[in-house]
Amino acid sequence: MNFPQNLKYTSEHEWIRIDGDIAYVGITDYAQEQLGDIVFVDIPTVGETLEANETFGTIEVVKTISDLFLPVAGVIMEQNDELEENPDLVNKDPYGKGWLIKMKPTRMEDIDNLLDAEAYKEVING
């Protein structure tokens, strides 16, 4: 299982990658594996400002729907439009083409409260 060192993680299995003053958010390799085949991603919060840990959307698999939680406070700028036609990109490339949203964090210090790759591994390995 892959846990890139350049990302930060939440205990709810989201990752965030900071690129200047913009951030990309997705779900981890572990999360997509646990969920199974993803059939739909719904991000109704584009344009909204949300707090850390608020729900920004849902991800649907054959038998269930799971909430997606924002790792840090900020404005949801856009969703990954490729996922409308190809939601399985989240399964195939969760840290690359399978990103879920692009956002503008409003409090960069929120990043300090997230897990690094080693701490995230400890969360999932119990």
N, C-alpha and C positions, 0 to 999 in steps of 0.2 A: 504494500500500500504506500502511496506517495504523499508526503507532507513537506511541500517546499518550505525552505528556511526563510525565504523573503516575504512570507505571508504572516498575518496574525490570525488567530482562531478564537471562536467562542465555544463555550461548553455546549451550545445548542447546535454545533456542527456547521456554522458558517465560517467563511474565510473572508479576509479583506486584504487588498493590495493597494497601497498608496502610490500614486503617480503624480507627484507635484502636489497641487491642491485638490486633486480629483482622486476618488477611490473606486475600485471595482469590488463587487461583492458576489460571492457564489456559495455553493455548498461544497463540503469536503468530499474527497474520494471515499472516505468511510461512510458518509451520509448517503451518497448515491448508491453505494453497494448495499447498504442496509435497506434502502427504499425499494430497490429493484428498478424495473423499466419505467422511466418517467414518460408520461403521456401528455402532460399539459403543465405549463407554468403560467400563473396569473399574477401580474404585478399592477394592481389598480392604483398605486400610490405615486405614480410619476407626477412630478410637480409639487408634491407635498413635502413639508418639513416634519420630520419625525425625531423622536428621542431614541437613544440607544435602548435596545431590547424591545422596541415596539414592532408589531407585525407589519411587514411591508408587502407581503404577498403570500401566495400558497403554491405548493408544488404537488401535482397529482400523479399518483401511480395507479396501477390497475385496481387495487383494493382499498386505497385510502388517500386522504388529502392531508398534507402536513403544512403547518404555518412556517413562514420564513421570518426570522428575527433580524433586525438591523443591528450590526455590531457597534456602531457609533452614531451619535446624533448627526443629522444633516439633511440636506435636500436631495430627494430622489430626482436625478436629472433625466435618466432614460433607462429603458429596459432593453435587453438584448433581443432585437427584433428577429434574429435568426431562429430563436427558440419557438416562434409561432409555428413555423413549418417543420422544424427539427428539434423537438424537445429532448430527444435522445442525445444531443450534444452534451448535455449535463452528465450523462452516463459515460460518454466516450472521452470527454476532455473537460473534466470539472474545473480545472485551474486555467484553462485557456479559452477556447471557443465556447465553452459552456458557462461563462460568467452570466449572472442574472441581471444585475443593475450597475449603472454608473451613478455615483453620488458625489456631492460636495460636502465633506464633513464640516460641521460648524464648530466643533470643539476637538481639535487635533489631540488634545491631551487624553481623550477617551481611548485612544490607541494604546496608551500605557496600561490600561486595565485589561487588555486582551492577553490571550495565551500565545507563547511562541510555539514552534513545532514540537519541541520536547515536552512542554507542559500539556499540549493537546494530546500527544501520544499517551501520556499518563492518564488523562481523562478517559480515553476510550479503552485503555487496557485495564482500567480499574485499579 
